[in-house]
């Protein structure tokens, strides 16, 4: 089955911020982070129900090798990515993004 993937602006900015931070640490590490996020998004697209609900209707898929999770909502064949968040951060900011 084919699902529509929507990445909200806030999530894109999360990914961009993390990319810039990793790239500042080591050249090329930011690109590795983005590839890991892309791989995670592909996995979500193949089977969006495979990941646990962690808050209200939000599900989380962990990004391999990096301490980040992709937070998304799946409803009627639409996957809406609401955040890409570091696992040690306070969850309140991304929880506030839920509609």
N, CA, C and O atoms as a printed pandas DataFrame, in Angstrom:
     atom_number atom_name residue_name chain_id  residue_number  x_coord  y_coord  z_coord
0              1         N          UNK        A               1    0.832   -1.180    0.000
1              2        CA          UNK        A               1    0.000    0.000    0.000
2              3         C          UNK        A               1    0.879    1.246    0.000
3              4         O          UNK        A               1    1.971    1.255    0.567
4              5         N          UNK        A               2    0.387    2.277   -0.636
5              6        CA          UNK        A               2    1.130    3.524   -0.733
6              7         C          UNK        A               2    0.557    4.551    0.246
7              8         O          UNK        A               2   -0.657    4.726    0.351
8              9         N          UNK        A               3    1.456    5.218    0.950
9             10        CA          UNK        A               3    1.051    6.224    1.918
10            11         C          UNK        A               3    1.599    7.576    1.507
11            12         O          UNK        A               3    2.669    7.673    0.906
12            13         N          UNK        A               4    0.866    8.596    1.831
13            14        CA          UNK        A               4    1.324    9.957    1.567
14            15         C          UNK        A               4    2.129   10.429    2.768
15            16         O          UNK        A               4    1.680   10.296    3.907
16            17         N          UNK        A               5    3.307   10.977    2.526
17            18        CA          UNK        A               5    4.192   11.446    3.591
18            19         C          UNK        A               5    4.249   12.967    3.565
19            20         O          UNK        A               5    4.597   13.574    2.552
20            21         N          UNK        A               6    3.898   13.572    4.705
21            22        CA          UNK        A               6    3.964   15.025    4.855
22            23         C          UNK        A               6    4.947   15.315    5.988
23            24         O          UNK        A               6    4.807   14.800    7.098
24            25         N          UNK        A               7    5.928   16.136    5.690
25            26        CA          UNK        A               7    6.886   16.542    6.726
26            27         C          UNK        A               7    6.592   18.007    7.040
27            28         O          UNK        A               7    6.799   18.887    6.204
28            29         N          UNK        A               8    6.112   18.252    8.242
29            30        CA          UNK        A               8    5.773   19.623    8.624
30            31         C          UNK        A               8    7.034   20.473    8.732
31            32         O          UNK        A               8    8.128   19.958    8.963
32            33         N          UNK        A               9    6.864   21.771    8.564
33            34        CA          UNK        A               9    7.984   22.703    8.574
34            35         C          UNK        A               9    8.801   22.596    9.851
35            36         O          UNK        A               9   10.030   22.650    9.811
36            37         N          UNK        A              10    8.119   22.443   10.992
37            38        CA          UNK        A              10    8.827   22.332   12.264
38            39         C          UNK        A              10    9.776   21.135   12.262
39            40         O          UNK        A              10   10.894   21.225   12.769
40            41         N          UNK        A              11    9.330   20.016   11.691
41            42        CA          UNK        A              11   10.163   18.810   11.622
42            43         C          UNK        A              11   11.350   19.029   10.686
43            44         O          UNK        A              11   12.462   18.588   10.976
44            45         N          UNK        A              12   11.113   19.705    9.571
45            46        CA          UNK        A              12   12.216   20.012    8.654
46            47         C          UNK        A              12   13.269   20.868    9.358
47            48         O          UNK        A              12   14.469   20.660    9.180
48            49         N          UNK        A              13   12.810   21.825   10.155
49            50        CA          UNK        A              13   13.747   22.685   10.894
50            51         C          UNK        A              13   14.496   21.888   11.962
51            52         O          UNK        A              13   15.677   22.142   12.202
52            53         N          UNK        A              14   13.830   20.930   12.606
53            54        CA          UNK        A              14   14.507   20.046   13.566
54            55         C          UNK        A              14   15.650   19.302   12.894
55            56         O          UNK        A              14   16.761   19.234   13.420
56            57         N          UNK        A              15   15.361   18.745   11.719
57            58        CA          UNK        A              15   16.364   17.972   10.978
58            59         C          UNK        A              15   17.513   18.888   10.554
59            60         O          UNK        A              15   18.679   18.505   10.650
60            61         N          UNK        A              16   17.190   20.085   10.090
61            62        CA          UNK        A              16   18.214   21.037    9.665
62            63         C          UNK        A              16   19.116   21.432   10.835
63            64         O          UNK        A              16   20.337   21.496   10.692
64            65         N          UNK        A              17   18.503   21.698   11.995
65            66        CA          UNK        A              17   19.292   22.071   13.178
66            67         C          UNK        A              17   20.244   20.948   13.585
67            68         O          UNK        A              17   21.411   21.195   13.888
68            69         N          UNK        A              18   19.741   19.718   13.592
69            70        CA          UNK        A              18   20.582   18.581   13.972
70            71         C          UNK        A              18   21.700   18.379   12.942
71            72         O          UNK        A              18   22.843   18.102   13.306
72            73         N          UNK        A              19   21.363   18.520   11.655
73            74        CA          UNK        A              19   22.372   18.404   10.600
74            75         C          UNK        A              19   23.500   19.402   10.841
75            76         O          UNK        A              19   24.676   19.044   10.792
76            77         N          UNK        A              20   23.134   20.653   11.102
77            78        CA          UNK        A              20   24.148   21.694   11.298
78            79         C          UNK        A              20   25.003   21.411   12.537
79            80         O          UNK        A              20   26.213   21.640   12.525
80            81         N          UNK        A              21   24.376   20.916   13.599
81            82        CA          UNK        A              21   25.133   20.613   14.805
82            83         C          UNK        A              21   26.128   19.488   14.547
83            84         O          UNK        A              21   27.301   19.602   14.903
84            85         N          UNK        A              22   25.662   18.396   13.927
85            86        CA          UNK        A              22   26.558   17.267   13.649
86            87         C          UNK        A              22   27.655   17.656   12.665
87            88         O          UNK        A              22   28.797   17.219   12.804
88            89         N          UNK        A              23   27.322   18.459   11.691
89            90        CA          UNK        A              23   28.313   18.881   10.701
90            91         C          UNK        A              23   29.384   19.748   11.364
91            92         O          UNK        A              23   30.552   19.693   10.978
92            93         N          UNK        A              24   28.993   20.549   12.359
93            94        CA          UNK        A              24   29.966   21.378   13.081
94            95         C          UNK        A              24   30.895   20.521   13.936
95            96         O          UNK        A              24   32.030   20.914   14.206
96            97         N          UNK        A              25   30.420   19.355   14.362
97            98        CA          UNK        A              25   31.251   18.470   15.178
98            99         C          UNK        A              25   32.317   17.788   14.328
99           100         O          UNK        A              25   33.500   17.786   14.671
100          101         N          UNK        A              26   31.873   17.205   13.206
101          102        CA          UNK        A              26   32.771   16.496   12.302
102          103         C          UNK        A              26   32.239   16.636   10.885
103          104         O          UNK        A              26   31.065   16.367   10.629
104          105         N          UNK        A              27   33.092   17.052    9.975
105          106        CA          UNK        A              27   32.672   17.194    8.585
106          107         C          UNK        A              27   32.164   15.857    8.044
107          108         O          UNK        A              27   32.833   14.829    8.157
108          109         N          UNK        A              28   30.976   15.893    7.460
109          110        CA          UNK        A              28   30.373   14.679    6.900
110          111         C          UNK        A              28   29.397   13.994    7.837
111          112         O          UNK        A              28   28.559   13.214    7.386
112          113         N          UNK        A              29   29.484   14.267    9.133
113          114        CA          UNK        A              29   28.593   13.616   10.091
114          115         C          UNK        A              29   27.149   14.101    9.918
115          116         O          UNK        A              29   26.208   13.334   10.119
116          117         N          UNK        A              30   26.979   15.355    9.551
117          118        CA          UNK        A              30   25.636   15.871    9.290
118          119         C          UNK        A              30   24.971   15.140    8.150
119          120         O          UNK        A              30   23.777   14.843    8.204
120          121         N          UNK        A              31   25.738   14.849    7.117
121          122        CA          UNK        A              31   25.190   14.093    5.973
122          123         C          UNK        A              31   24.825   12.672    6.374
123          124         O          UNK        A              31   23.825   12.130    5.903
124          125         N          UNK        A              32   25.627   12.070    7.239
125          126        CA          UNK        A              32   25.300   10.729    7.731
126          127         C          UNK        A              32   24.001   10.761    8.534
127          128         O          UNK        A              32   23.187    9.842    8.444
128          129         N          UNK        A              33   23.813   11.812    9.310
129          130        CA          UNK        A              33   22.578   11.968   10.070
130          131         C          UNK        A              33   21.378   12.042    9.123
131          132         O          UNK        A              33   20.373   11.366    9.338
132          133         N          UNK        A              34   21.485   12.859    8.083
133          134        CA          UNK        A              34   20.380   13.010    7.133
134          135         C          UNK        A              34   20.085   11.682    6.432
135          136         O          UNK        A              34   18.919   11.358    6.203
136          137         N          UNK        A              35   21.102   10.922    6.094
137          138        CA          UNK        A              35   20.883    9.605    5.476
138          139         C          UNK        A              35   20.159    8.667    6.446
139          140         O          UNK        A              35   19.274    7.911    6.046
140          141         N          UNK        A              36   20.544    8.724    7.727
141          142        CA          UNK        A              36   19.874    7.884    8.732
142          143         C          UNK        A              36   18.411    8.292    8.891
143          144         O          UNK        A              36   17.541    7.436    9.051
144          145         N          UNK        A              37   18.141    9.583    8.847
145          146        CA          UNK        A              37   16.755   10.067    8.926
146          147         C          UNK        A              37   15.971    9.601    7.699
147          148         O          UNK        A              37   14.834    9.146    7.830
148          149         N          UNK        A              38   16.566    9.711    6.511
149          150        CA          UNK        A              38   15.904    9.247    5.286
150          151         C          UNK        A              38   15.566    7.769    5.365
151          152         O          UNK        A              38   14.478    7.351    4.969
152          153         N          UNK        A              39   16.497    6.983    5.876
153          154        CA          UNK        A              39   16.266    5.547    6.028
154          155         C          UNK        A              39   15.112    5.288    6.996
155          156         O          UNK        A              39   14.274    4.418    6.754
156          157         N          UNK        A              40   15.074    6.039    8.082
157          158        CA          UNK        A              40   13.998    5.902    9.067
158          159         C          UNK        A              40   12.651    6.274    8.436
159          160         O          UNK        A              40   11.652    5.586    8.651
160          161         N          UNK        A              41   12.627    7.350    7.668
161          162        CA          UNK        A              41   11.391    7.759    6.999
162          163         C          UNK        A              41   10.923    6.706    6.001
163          164         O          UNK        A              41    9.722    6.482    5.850
164          165         N          UNK        A              42   11.867    6.061    5.320
165          166        CA          UNK        A              42   11.511    4.981    4.390
166          167         C          UNK        A              42   10.873    3.815    5.136
167          168         O          UNK        A              42    9.895    3.231    4.669
168          169         N          UNK        A              43   11.429    3.479    6.294
169          170        CA          UNK        A              43   10.862    2.396    7.109
170          171         C          UNK        A              43    9.452    2.739    7.573
171          172         O          UNK        A              43    8.562    1.889    7.560
172          173         N          UNK        A              44    9.257    3.973    7.979
173          174        CA          UNK        A              44    7.921    4.413    8.388
174          175         C          UNK        A              44    6.962    4.298    7.205
175          176         O          UNK        A              44    5.829    3.842    7.359
176          177         N          UNK        A              45    7.417    4.710    6.040
177          178        CA          UNK        A              45    6.577    4.650    4.843
178          179         C          UNK        A              45    6.177    3.242    4.454
179          180         O          UNK        A              45    5.092    3.027    3.915
180          181         N          UNK        A              46    7.048    2.281    4.725
181          182        CA          UNK        A              46    6.731    0.881    4.396
182          183         C          UNK        A              46    5.720    0.285    5.365
183          184         O          UNK        A              46    4.858   -0.500    4.968
184          185         N          UNK        A              47    5.828    0.661    6.644
185          186        CA          UNK        A              47    4.930    0.086    7.647
186          187         C          UNK        A              47    4.724    1.064    8.807
187          188         O          UNK        A              47    5.366    0.940    9.850
188          189         N          UNK        A              48    3.839    2.023    8.623
189          190        CA          UNK        A              48    3.667    3.062    9.646
190          191         C          UNK        A              48    3.105    2.558   10.978
191          192         O          UNK        A              48    3.274    3.220   12.002
192          193         N          UNK        A              49    2.455    1.423   10.981
193          194        CA          UNK        A              49    1.890    0.890   12.222
194          195         C          UNK        A              49    2.892    0.052   13.015
195          196         O          UNK        A              49    2.562   -0.457   14.086
196          197         N          UNK        A              50    4.099   -0.092   12.503
197          198        CA          UNK        A              50    5.113   -0.922   13.165
198          199         C          UNK        A              50    5.710   -0.249   14.401
199          200         O          UNK        A              50    6.341   -0.913   15.224
200          201         N          UNK        A              51    5.518    1.045   14.533
201          202        CA          UNK        A              51    6.155    1.786   15.614
202          203         C          UNK        A              51    5.139    2.126   16.701
203          204         O          UNK        A              51    3.964    2.347   16.412
204          205         N          UNK        A              52    5.595    2.167   17.948
205          206        CA          UNK        A              52    4.648    2.352   19.058
206          207         C          UNK        A              52    4.112    3.775   19.179
207          208         O          UNK        A              52    4.782    4.754   18.851
208          209         N          UNK        A              53    2.881    3.843   19.662
209          210        CA          UNK        A              53    2.312    5.130   20.045
210          211         C          UNK        A              53    2.929    5.502   21.382
211          212         O          UNK        A              53    2.966    4.689   22.306
212          213         N          UNK        A              54    3.414    6.735   21.480
213          214        CA          UNK        A              54    4.066    7.132   22.724
214          215         C          UNK        A              54    3.356    8.274   23.432
215          216         O          UNK        A              54    3.550    8.478   24.631
216          217         N          UNK        A              55    2.535    9.019   22.701
217          218        CA          UNK        A              55    1.807   10.127   23.312
218          219         C          UNK        A              55    0.608   10.444   22.435
219          220         O          UNK        A              55    0.747   10.763   21.254
220          221         N          UNK        A              56   -0.568   10.348   23.033
221          222        CA          UNK        A              56   -1.813   10.547   22.281
222          223         C          UNK        A              56   -1.752    9.724   21.004
223          224         O          UNK        A              56   -1.583    8.507   21.073
224          225         N          UNK        A              57   -1.885   10.360   19.823
225          226        CA          UNK        A              57   -1.857    9.599   18.569
226          227         C          UNK        A              57   -0.474    9.577   17.911
227          228         O          UNK        A              57   -0.325    9.066   16.801
228          229         N          UNK        A              58    0.536   10.128   18.588
229          230        CA          UNK        A              58    1.884   10.212   18.013
230          231         C          UNK        A              58    2.651    8.903   18.179
231          232         O          UNK        A              58    2.636    8.280   19.241
232          233         N          UNK        A              59    3.312    8.510   17.114
233          234        CA          UNK        A              59    4.178    7.330   17.112
234          235         C          UNK        A              59    5.621    7.802   16.988
235          236         O          UNK        A              59    5.894    8.909   16.524
236          237         N          UNK        A              60    6.545    6.929   17.418
237          238        CA          UNK        A              60    7.966    7.292   17.337
238          239         C          UNK        A              60    8.766    6.150   16.720
239          240         O          UNK        A              60    8.647    4.990   17.115
240          241         N          UNK        A              61    9.585    6.520   15.738
241          242        CA          UNK        A              61   10.551    5.594   15.160
242          243         C          UNK        A              61   11.929    6.145   15.498
243          244         O          UNK        A              61   12.198    7.329   15.295
244          245         N          UNK        A              62   12.797    5.287   16.010
245          246        CA          UNK        A              62   14.136    5.728   16.396
246          247         C          UNK        A              62   15.058    5.770   15.181
247          248         O          UNK        A              62   15.021    4.889   14.322
248          249         N          UNK        A              63   15.876    6.802   15.131
249          250        CA          UNK        A              63   16.843    6.963   14.043
250          251         C          UNK        A              63   18.073    6.133   14.402
251          252         O          UNK        A              63   18.646    6.288   15.480
252          253         N          UNK        A              64   18.462    5.267   13.501
253          254        CA          UNK        A              64   19.605    4.395   13.749
254          255         C          UNK        A              64   20.894    5.200   13.903
255          256         O          UNK        A              64   21.165    6.131   13.144
256          257         N          UNK        A              65   21.673    4.815   14.901
257          258        CA          UNK        A              65   22.996    5.371   15.180
258          259         C          UNK        A              65   22.994    6.738   15.861
259          260         O          UNK        A              65   24.006    7.138   16.437
260          261         N          UNK        A              66   21.890    7.449   15.806
261          262        CA          UNK        A              66   21.804    8.780   16.405
262          263         C          UNK        A              66   20.702    8.777   17.465
263          264         O          UNK        A              66   19.720    8.047   17.331
264          265         N          UNK        A              67   20.856    9.585   18.517
265          266        CA          UNK        A              67   19.864    9.566   19.604
266          267         C          UNK        A              67   18.618   10.408   19.311
267          268         O          UNK        A              67   18.186   11.208   20.141
268          269         N          UNK        A              68   18.060   10.217   18.139
269          270        CA          UNK        A              68   16.892   10.974   17.701
270          271         C          UNK        A              68   15.739   10.042   17.385
271          272         O          UNK        A              68   15.927    8.869   17.062
272          273         N          UNK        A              69   14.551   10.591   17.487
273          274        CA          UNK        A              69   13.352    9.864   17.095
274          275         C          UNK        A              69   12.553   10.710   16.117
275          276         O          UNK        A              69   12.538   11.938   16.198
276          277         N          UNK        A              70   11.887   10.026   15.190
277          278        CA          UNK        A              70   10.961   10.683   14.275
278          279         C          UNK        A              70    9.574   10.509   14.881
279          280         O          UNK        A              70    9.117    9.385   15.088
280          281         N          UNK        A              71    8.909   11.620   15.164
281          282        CA          UNK        A              71    7.573   11.588   15.731
282          283         C          UNK        A              71    6.586   11.874   14.618
283          284         O          UNK        A              71    6.730   12.847   13.878
284          285         N          UNK        A              72    5.579   11.016   14.504
285          286        CA          UNK        A              72    4.625   11.170   13.416
286          287         C          UNK        A              72    3.244   10.703   13.832
287          288         O          UNK        A              72    3.065    9.988   14.818
288          289         N          UNK        A              73    2.277   11.138   13.041
289          290        CA          UNK        A              73    0.892   10.729   13.217
290          291         C          UNK        A              73    0.474   10.033   11.928
291          292         O          UNK        A              73    0.759   10.512   10.830
292          293         N          UNK        A              74   -0.207    8.894   12.074
293          294        CA          UNK        A              74   -0.689    8.145   10.917
294          295         C          UNK        A              74   -2.208    8.128   10.957
295          296         O          UNK        A              74   -2.809    7.638   11.913
296          297         N          UNK        A              75   -2.825    8.669    9.908
297          298        CA          UNK        A              75   -4.276    8.729    9.864
298          299         C          UNK        A              75   -4.749    8.669    8.417
299          300         O          UNK        A              75   -4.359    9.497    7.594
300          301         N          UNK        A              76   -5.585    7.691    8.116
301          302        CA          UNK        A              76   -6.197    7.546    6.794
302          303         C          UNK        A              76   -5.168    7.602    5.660
303          304         O          UNK        A              76   -5.303    8.395    4.729
304          305         N          UNK        A              77   -4.153    6.765    5.748
305          306        CA          UNK        A              77   -3.114    6.628    4.723
306          307         C          UNK        A              77   -2.210    7.853    4.568
307          308         O          UNK        A              77   -1.496    7.976    3.573
308          309         N          UNK        A              78   -2.241    8.744    5.536
309          310        CA          UNK        A              78   -1.360    9.920    5.523
310          311         C          UNK        A              78   -0.453    9.855    6.742
311          312         O          UNK        A              78   -0.915    9.714    7.875
312          313         N          UNK        A              79    0.855    9.962    6.486
313          314        CA          UNK        A              79    1.859   10.003    7.545
314          315         C          UNK        A              79    2.301   11.455    7.659
315          316         O          UNK        A              79    2.834   12.026    6.707
316          317         N          UNK        A              80    2.078   12.049    8.825
317          318        CA          UNK        A              80    2.476   13.437    9.051
318          319         C          UNK        A              80    3.598   13.458   10.085
319          320         O          UNK        A              80    3.387   13.144   11.256
320          321         N          UNK        A              81    4.787   13.830    9.634
321          322        CA          UNK        A              81    5.936   13.912   10.532
322          323         C          UNK        A              81    5.840   15.248   11.257
323          324         O          UNK        A              81    5.805   16.308   10.633
324          325         N          UNK        A              82    5.800   15.176   12.603
325          326        CA          UNK        A              82    5.638   16.396   13.387
326          327         C          UNK        A              82    6.938   16.864   14.034
327          328         O          UNK        A              82    7.069   18.033   14.395
328          329         N          UNK        A              83    7.909   15.942   14.183
329          330        CA          UNK        A              83    9.162   16.341   14.840
330          331         C          UNK        A              83   10.258   15.313   14.593
331          332         O          UNK        A              83    9.993   14.142   14.321
332          333         N          UNK        A              84   11.482   15.783   14.695
333          334        CA          UNK        A              84   12.665   14.930   14.754
334          335         C          UNK        A              84   13.392   15.423   15.995
335          336         O          UNK        A              84   14.014   16.486   15.986
336          337         N          UNK        A              85   13.303   14.630   17.072
337          338        CA          UNK        A              85   13.693   15.139   18.375
338          339         C          UNK        A              85   14.743   14.284   19.049
339          340         O          UNK        A              85   14.707   13.057   18.963
340          341         N          UNK        A              86   15.681   14.936   19.723
341          342        CA          UNK        A              86   16.704   14.240   20.503
342          343         C          UNK        A              86   16.026   13.535   21.671
343          344         O          UNK        A              86   15.155   14.108   22.325
344          345         N          UNK        A              87   16.419   12.309   21.931
345          346        CA          UNK        A              87   15.792   11.488   22.957
346          347         C          UNK        A              87   15.924   12.010   24.371
347          348         O          UNK        A              87   15.121   11.647   25.231
348          349         N          UNK        A              88   16.914   12.854   24.643
349          350        CA          UNK        A              88   17.122   13.365   26.000
350          351         C          UNK        A              88   16.461   14.721   26.252
351          352         O          UNK        A              88   16.508   15.247   27.364
352          353         N          UNK        A              89   15.853   15.272   25.221
353          354        CA          UNK        A              89   15.220   16.583   25.385
354          355         C          UNK        A              89   13.845   16.464   26.033
355          356         O          UNK        A              89   13.210   15.410   26.013
356          357         N          UNK        A              90   13.423   17.556   26.592
357          358        CA          UNK        A              90   12.082   17.649   27.152
358          359         C          UNK        A              90   11.066   17.439   26.018
359          360         O          UNK        A              90   11.139   18.132   25.004
360          361         N          UNK        A              91   10.123   16.502   26.166
361          362        CA          UNK        A              91    9.174   16.225   25.088
362          363         C          UNK        A              91    8.079   17.276   24.909
363          364         O          UNK        A              91    7.352   17.237   23.917
364          365         N          UNK        A              92    7.950   18.202   25.834
365          366        CA          UNK        A              92    6.864   19.177   25.773
366          367         C          UNK        A              92    6.799   19.948   24.449
367          368         O          UNK        A              92    5.701   20.114   23.918
368          369         N          UNK        A              93    7.928   20.430   23.886
369          370        CA          UNK        A              93    7.827   21.182   22.628
370          371         C          UNK        A              93    7.197   20.394   21.479
371          372         O          UNK        A              93    6.378   20.940   20.739
372          373         N          UNK        A              94    7.564   19.122   21.318
373          374        CA          UNK        A              94    6.942   18.391   20.214
374          375         C          UNK        A              94    5.527   17.968   20.568
375          376         O          UNK        A              94    4.687   17.853   19.676
376          377         N          UNK        A              95    5.239   17.732   21.839
377          378        CA          UNK        A              95    3.873   17.381   22.240
378          379         C          UNK        A              95    2.922   18.546   21.935
379          380         O          UNK        A              95    1.764   18.330   21.576
380          381         N          UNK        A              96    3.411   19.760   22.078
381          382        CA          UNK        A              96    2.595   20.930   21.785
382          383         C          UNK        A              96    2.293   21.069   20.293
383          384         O          UNK        A              96    1.387   21.814   19.918
384          385         N          UNK        A              97    3.034   20.365   19.439
385          386        CA          UNK        A              97    2.796   20.433   17.998
386          387         C          UNK        A              97    1.624   19.562   17.549
387          388         O          UNK        A              97    1.142   19.700   16.424
388          389         N          UNK        A              98    1.172   18.680   18.411
389          390        CA          UNK        A              98    0.038   17.825   18.038
390          391         C          UNK        A              98   -1.225   18.657   17.918
391          392         O          UNK        A              98   -1.450   19.595   18.682
392          393         N          UNK        A              99   -2.026   18.300   16.962
393          394        CA          UNK        A              99   -3.274   19.045   16.747
394          395         C          UNK        A              99   -4.438   18.298   17.314
395          396         O          UNK        A              99   -5.573   18.767   17.230
